[in-house]
Amino acid sequence: MSFAEPLTVLKAELLQAIVPELINQLLDAVQKATPIHEVESDLWATVLKIGRLGLDAFLKCHGTGDVGPTVTLPDGQEVRRLEAVHARRYVSIFGAFTLSRTVYGTRAGQAAALVPLDNRLQLPASVFSYLLQDWDQALATEQAFGQVNETIARMLRLNQSVDSLEGMNRHMAEDVTTFRVLRPPPPPASEGEIVVVTADGKGVVIRGQGTPTLCGGQRPAGQRANQKRMATVGAVYTVDPYARSAEDVVAALFRDPDYQPVLRPVPQNKYLWASLPQTEPQAQSSIDVVFAWLEEELGKRNPDGQRPTVYVCDGQEALWEARKLFLLDEEAVEILDLLHVTPRLWEAAKLLHGVGSAAVVPFVRARLQLVLEGKVETVIRGLRRLAVDRALGKAKRKALQRICHYFRKNRRRMRYDDYLRQGYPIASGVIEGACRHLVKDRLERAGMHWTLPGAQAMLDLRSVYLSGEWQAYQSYRITKELERLYPHRHLVAGEAFFALAV
């Protein structure tokens, strides 16, 4: 049988059966005034049918991959054709197929030395096609695995188990680390003038990490079945300067009706990653893991320190300590996220004036103006004086002292007048959004409890997806897997395969 004969049969079936069936289907829809959405659905079913017929014919062209009684491998080893033909399942976007494959080895029962058909087709390690894996997991980065199954089932008439989707997710994430390490820096022409590094933390509920049950299935008071583990989220991006005045920032934050914002520079090449605490190859906190990556990424993006580097974080001291440990650039600018200052100004105003007082908004506006003008010490002294003048009670005084202590501790990171002149970002909206979108929107939905490996795999893939590198990563991991699986695939390349294959 010629290798092209299945395609000849396919052509005849399409012309004699499928195409006439399609034309009659459309004629019937016209005559019956069938709604267009139903016509679309019927056409899509036909497309899937044609795809299945086409892929089936393509597979039949290759036979079982029998290339003769023996094959000599590049290392000189001669392997022989084993008697039994081995079956393998392959699940494509057009449905499941069973492939019959000739296997070569030294003897039955040992690992196969060569499977010509697998090498020729470059089949994935799993039963699922690379395209189906891509579609499944692109959806899984945004939807629960059960919803992914439902979506794919509606689109492709193909059912998959949640377990298989979860396993596929973990398998796909295995190469993210090496991809991240080997990823080249963005083209210099695509970068902004300022390099921005930022980090924050977000908790993830991990299944089975809490206290085990005691007698009768109970737990000691105050202890839960599951517990949160802290994920650290890091981001590196570049942006052009955006100079503005303190008045501009105040007007924007208070949504003044006469304020006309100018077009802001857009962050460029925003790379994200989130990590949970690691246990292998050694125990590491999530902060250390992410800051080690930030150090490496910063070295790629700003190797000679030619562009100014800005670190924007909240007041969590562990983040600033990690910055000192991993990111040693003495010229870099540390900035306290302004949106962690404003809530404390609101709290101070309510302590001094009362929650419902009309004086709260003007008070916050005036103090925010002073902070943005670089007059942090003036604000601290004013708050302390007002606490005395108004004879606040002990609890309110203590709360106001905490606010003043926070400002004093971070005052060297609150030189906002200078930052605004230089056009630096003064709020960590990028990382706040990343914590919400990268972690919370997918890992903190109602009823979700993750295992550590499962949560980390999802964070790895979501970081690739949200960094705009999904297709680049798919190409990388497929190439790497095929090189590992099929070192001898050149033996069955070209048309010589069909001259030998049965």
C-alpha positions in Angstrom: 0.0 0.0 0.0 1.3 3.4 -0.9 1.7 5.7 2.1 -0.5 8.3 0.3 -3.4 5.9 -0.2 -5.2 6.9 3.0 -5.2 10.5 1.7 -6.7 9.3 -1.6 -9.5 7.6 0.4 -10.0 10.7 2.5 -10.3 12.9 -0.6 -13.0 10.5 -2.0 -14.9 10.5 1.3 -14.8 14.3 1.5 -16.0 14.8 -2.0 -18.6 12.0 -2.2 -20.0 12.2 1.3 -18.9 15.1 3.6 -19.2 18.0 1.1 -22.6 16.9 -0.3 -23.8 16.4 3.3 -22.6 19.9 4.2 -24.3 21.5 1.2 -27.5 19.7 1.9 -27.3 20.8 5.5 -26.9 24.5 4.5 -29.7 24.2 1.9 -32.0 22.8 4.6 -31.1 25.6 7.0 -31.9 28.2 4.4 -35.3 26.7 3.6 -36.3 26.2 7.2 -35.0 29.6 8.3 -32.7 28.0 10.9 -31.3 30.5 13.4 -27.7 31.3 12.5 -26.3 30.1 15.9 -27.7 26.7 15.2 -26.1 26.7 11.8 -22.8 27.7 13.4 -23.1 24.8 15.8 -23.8 22.3 13.0 -20.9 23.7 10.9 -18.6 23.4 13.8 -19.6 19.7 14.3 -18.8 19.1 10.7 -15.4 20.8 11.1 -14.6 18.5 14.0 -15.6 15.5 11.9 -13.4 16.6 9.0 -10.5 17.2 11.4 -10.9 13.7 12.9 -11.0 12.1 9.4 -8.0 14.1 8.4 -5.9 13.2 11.4 -6.9 9.6 11.1 -5.8 9.5 7.5 -2.5 11.2 8.4 -1.8 8.5 11.1 -2.7 5.7 8.7 -0.1 7.1 6.2 2.6 6.1 8.7 1.5 2.5 9.3 3.0 1.0 12.5 6.5 2.4 11.9 8.0 -1.0 11.0 11.3 -0.1 9.3 12.7 -3.6 9.0 13.9 -6.5 11.2 16.8 -4.5 12.8 17.9 -0.9 13.3 21.4 0.3 14.0 21.5 3.2 16.5 24.1 6.0 16.2 26.2 4.4 19.0 26.5 1.2 16.9 24.0 -0.8 19.0 21.8 -3.0 16.8 18.2 -3.4 18.1 15.7 -5.8 16.7 12.0 -5.6 16.0 10.0 -7.1 18.8 7.2 -9.5 18.0 4.3 -7.7 19.7 2.9 -4.4 18.3 2.4 -1.9 21.1 -0.7 0.2 21.4 -0.6 3.9 22.6 -3.5 6.3 23.2 -3.3 9.8 21.7 -5.9 12.4 22.7 -6.1 15.3 20.2 -8.4 18.2 19.8 -10.3 15.9 17.4 -10.8 13.1 19.9 -8.9 10.0 21.1 -6.9 7.7 18.8 -5.2 4.3 19.4 -1.9 4.0 17.7 -0.4 0.6 16.9 3.4 0.9 17.0 6.3 -1.4 16.1 8.9 -1.3 18.8 12.6 -2.1 18.7 14.8 -3.3 21.6 17.0 -6.1 22.8 14.3 -8.3 24.2 10.7 -8.2 25.2 10.0 -6.8 28.7 12.9 -4.3 28.6 12.5 -0.6 27.9 12.1 0.2 24.2 15.3 1.4 22.5 13.5 2.9 19.5 9.8 3.4 18.5 10.0 4.7 15.0 6.4 6.0 14.8 6.8 8.0 18.0 10.0 9.5 16.7 8.5 10.3 13.4 5.4 11.9 14.8 7.3 13.4 17.8 4.5 12.5 20.2 4.4 14.2 23.6 5.3 12.4 26.8 1.7 12.3 27.9 -1.3 11.0 26.0 -2.5 14.5 25.4 -1.5 16.4 22.2 0.6 19.5 22.7 -2.1 21.6 21.2 -4.7 20.3 23.6 -2.3 20.8 26.5 -1.9 24.4 25.4 -5.6 25.1 25.2 -6.4 23.3 28.4 -3.8 25.0 30.5 -4.2 28.5 29.0 -7.8 28.2 30.2 -6.7 26.7 33.5 -4.6 29.7 34.3 -7.9 31.6 34.6 -10.5 29.0 35.4 -10.9 26.1 37.8 -10.1 22.7 36.4 -13.7 21.6 36.5 -14.7 24.7 34.4 -11.9 24.0 32.0 -13.3 20.5 31.4 -16.8 21.9 30.8 -15.5 24.5 28.4 -13.4 22.1 26.4 -16.3 19.6 26.4 -18.6 22.2 24.9 -16.1 23.3 22.3 -14.5 20.0 21.2 -17.1 17.4 22.4 -14.2 16.0 24.5 -14.4 15.0 28.1 -11.3 15.1 30.4 -11.0 14.4 34.1 -10.1 17.0 36.6 -7.2 14.8 37.8 -5.7 14.6 34.3 -5.9 18.4 34.0 -4.2 18.9 37.4 -1.5 16.4 36.4 -1.1 18.1 33.1 -0.7 21.5 34.9 2.1 20.2 37.1 3.9 18.5 34.2 3.7 21.6 32.1 5.2 23.8 34.8 8.3 21.6 35.2 10.4 23.7 32.8 9.3 27.1 33.9 12.4 27.6 36.1 14.9 26.9 33.3 12.9 28.9 30.9 13.0 31.9 33.2 16.7 31.5 33.8 17.5 31.2 30.1 15.1 33.9 28.9 17.1 36.7 27.2 16.5 40.3 28.2 14.0 42.3 26.2 15.4 44.3 23.2 16.9 47.6 24.6 14.7 49.6 22.2 11.6 48.3 23.8 12.6 49.3 27.3 11.7 52.4 29.4 14.2 54.7 31.0 13.6 53.6 34.6 13.9 50.1 35.9 11.3 49.3 38.6 11.5 46.4 41.1 8.7 45.7 43.4 7.5 42.8 45.7 4.7 41.9 48.0 3.1 38.9 49.8 -0.2 37.0 49.5 -1.4 34.1 51.5 -2.5 30.8 49.8 -4.6 28.2 51.6 -2.7 24.9 51.5 -4.7 21.6 52.1 -3.6 19.4 55.0 -1.1 21.8 56.4 -3.1 22.5 59.6 -3.5 20.6 62.8 -4.7 17.0 62.4 -7.9 16.0 64.0 -8.0 14.5 67.5 -10.5 12.2 69.2 -13.9 12.4 67.5 -12.6 14.4 64.6 -12.1 17.6 66.6 -9.2 20.1 66.6 -8.0 22.2 69.5 -9.7 25.5 69.7 -8.6 28.2 67.3 -6.8 25.7 65.0 -7.9 25.0 61.5 -7.9 22.0 59.1 -5.9 24.0 56.6 -3.5 26.9 56.8 -2.2 29.7 54.6 1.4 29.7 53.3 2.8 33.1 52.2 3.5 33.5 48.5 5.9 36.3 47.6 5.1 38.1 44.4 7.9 39.9 42.5 7.8 42.1 39.4 10.4 43.8 37.2 9.5 46.3 34.5 10.7 49.5 32.9 8.9 52.7 32.4 9.6 56.2 31.1 9.7 59.2 33.6 6.4 60.8 34.5 7.0 64.1 36.2 4.1 65.7 38.1 3.5 67.9 41.1 2.1 67.2 44.5 -1.0 69.1 43.5 -1.5 66.8 40.5 -1.3 63.6 42.7 -3.7 65.1 45.3 -6.2 66.1 42.6 -6.0 62.6 41.0 -6.4 60.7 44.3 -9.4 62.9 45.4 -10.9 62.8 41.9 -11.2 66.5 41.5 -13.7 67.2 38.8 -11.5 69.9 37.1 -8.4 67.7 37.1 -7.3 66.7 33.6 -4.8 63.8 33.7 -2.2 63.6 31.0 -1.4 60.3 29.3 0.9 58.2 31.6 3.8 56.1 30.3 3.0 52.5 30.0 5.1 49.9 31.9 7.2 47.9 29.4 8.2 44.2 29.5 6.6 43.5 32.9 7.8 40.1 34.2 6.1 38.6 37.2 6.7 35.6 39.4 5.3 34.3 42.6 6.8 31.6 44.8 5.7 29.7 47.9 8.3 28.6 50.5 10.6 25.9 49.0 11.8 22.7 50.6 13.9 21.3 47.7 16.8 21.2 47.3 16.9 23.2 50.5 14.5 25.0 52.7 14.0 28.7 51.6 11.5 31.3 52.4 9.4 32.6 49.6 11.0 36.0 50.0 14.5 34.6 49.5 13.4 32.6 46.5 11.7 35.6 44.7 14.5 38.1 45.6 17.1 35.7 44.2 15.1 35.8 40.9 14.8 39.6 41.1 18.5 39.9 41.5 19.1 37.7 38.4 16.5 39.5 36.4 17.8 42.9 37.4 21.2 41.9 36.2 19.8 41.1 32.8 17.7 44.2 32.5 20.2 46.8 33.9 23.6 45.0 33.8 25.8 48.1 34.1 23.4 50.2 36.2 23.2 52.7 33.4 19.5 53.4 34.1 18.1 54.5 37.4 16.7 51.6 39.5 13.7 52.2 41.8 12.4 49.8 44.5 8.8 50.3 45.4 7.4 48.3 48.3 5.1 48.6 51.3 6.4 48.9 54.8 7.0 45.2 55.4 10.5 45.3 56.8 11.3 41.7 55.6 11.1 43.0 52.0 13.4 45.9 52.6 15.9 43.5 54.4 15.8 41.2 51.4 16.5 44.2 49.1 19.6 44.9 51.1 20.7 41.2 51.0 20.1 40.4 47.3 19.9 43.8 45.5 23.1 45.5 46.4 22.8 48.6 44.2 23.7 51.5 46.5 22.5 54.0 43.9 19.0 52.6 43.7 16.1 54.6 45.1 13.8 53.1 47.8 10.2 54.3 47.7 7.5 53.5 50.2 4.3 52.8 48.3 2.1 56.0 48.7 -1.0 53.9 48.9 0.3 52.5 52.2 0.7 56.0 53.5 -2.8 57.3 52.6 -4.7 54.7 54.7 -2.8 55.8 57.8 -3.6 59.4 57.1 -7.3 58.5 57.0 -7.0 56.6 60.2 -5.3 59.5 61.9 -8.0 61.9 60.7 -10.7 59.7 62.1 -8.9 59.3 65.4 -8.6 63.1 65.8 -12.0 64.2 64.4 -14.3 61.2 64.5 -15.4 58.9 61.8 -18.4 61.0 60.6 -16.8 64.4 60.9 -16.8 66.7 57.9 -13.2 67.7 58.8 -11.8 64.3 57.9 -11.4 64.8 54.1 -9.8 68.3 54.3 -7.5 67.0 57.1 -6.3 64.1 54.9 -6.0 66.3 51.8 -3.8 68.8 53.7 -1.5 66.2 55.2 -1.2 64.3 52.0 -0.1 67.5 50.3 2.6 68.0 52.9 3.8 64.4 52.6 4.1 64.8 48.8 6.0 68.0 49.3 8.6 66.1 51.4 7.5 67.5 54.7 7.0 64.2 56.6 8.6 65.5 59.8 6.1 68.4 59.8 3.2 65.8 59.5 4.6 63.7 62.4 5.0 66.7 64.7 1.6 68.0 63.9 -0.1 64.6 64.6 1.7 64.4 68.0 0.8 67.9 68.9 -2.9 67.4 68.0 -3.0 64.2 70.1 -2.0 66.3 73.1 -4.2 69.3 72.3 -7.3 67.1 71.9 -6.5 65.1 75.0 -7.1 61.8 73.2 -7.8 58.7 75.2 -5.1 56.1 75.8 -6.3 53.7 73.0 -6.5 56.5 70.4 -3.1 57.9 71.5 -1.5 54.5 71.1 -3.0 54.1 67.6 -1.8 57.5 66.6 1.7 56.7 68.0 1.8 53.6 65.8 1.1 55.8 62.7 3.8 58.3 63.6 6.3 55.5 64.2 5.5 54.0 60.8 6.1 57.4 59.1 9.3 58.0 61.1 10.7 54.6 60.4 10.0 55.0 56.6 10.7 58.7 56.2 13.9 58.1 54.2 11.7 56.3 51.7 9.1 59.1 51.6 11.0 61.8 49.7 8.1 62.1 47.4 9.0 65.7 46.3 12.2 64.4 44.8 10.5 61.3 43.3 7.9 63.4 41.6 10.5 65.7 40.1 12.4 62.7 38.7 9.3 61.1 37.3 9.6 58.0 39.4 6.6 55.8 40.2 5.4 56.3 43.8 2.8 53.6 44.1 3.0 49.8 43.6 -0.1 49.4 41.6 1.7 46.8 39.5 2.5 44.5 42.3 -0.8 45.1 44.1 -2.6 44.1 40.9 -0.3 41.1 40.5 -1.0 39.9 44.0 -4.7 40.1 43.3 -4.7 38.8 39.7 -1.8 36.3 39.8 -2.6 34.8 43.2 -6.0 35.8 44.6 -8.1 35.6 41.4 -7.1 32.0 40.7 -5.9 30.4 44.0 -8.3 32.0 46.5 -11.7 31.2 45.1 -14.4 29.8 47.4 -13.6 26.3 48.5 -10.2 26.0 47.0 -7.5 24.3 49.0 -4.2 23.6 47.2 -1.3 21.3 47.8 2.1 23.0 47.8 3.3 21.4 44.5 -0.1 22.1 42.8 -0.2 25.7 44.0 3.4 26.4 42.9 2.8 24.9 39.5 -0.2 27.1 38.9 1.7 30.2 40.1 4.6 29.3 37.7 2.3 29.0 34.7 0.2 32.0 35.6 3.3 34.1 35.9 4.4 33.0 32.4 0.9 33.7 31.0 0.6 37.1 32.7 4.1 38.1 31.6 3.0 37.7 28.0 5.3 34.7 27.3 2.8 31.8 27.0 3.6 30.9 23.4 7.3 31.4 23.9 7.2 29.0 26.8 5.2 26.4 24.9 7.7 26.4 22.1 10.6 26.1 24.6 9.2 23.3 26.7 8.0 21.3 23.6 11.4 21.6 22.0 13.1 20.6 25.2 10.9 17.6 25.8 11.2 16.3 22.2 15.0 16.5 22.4 14.9 14.4 25.6 12.4 11.9 24.3 13.7 11.4 20.7 17.4 11.7 20.4 17.3 9.4 17.4 14.4 11.0 15.5 16.8 11.9 12.6 16.8 8.1 11.8 13.2 8.3 10.6 13.2 11.8 9.1 12.6 12.4 5.4 10.8 10.2 2.8 13.1 7.2 3.5 10.8 6.4 6.4 7.9 5.6 4.0 10.1 3.4 1.8 10.7 1.2 4.8 7.6 1.5 6.9 4.8 -1.0 6.6 
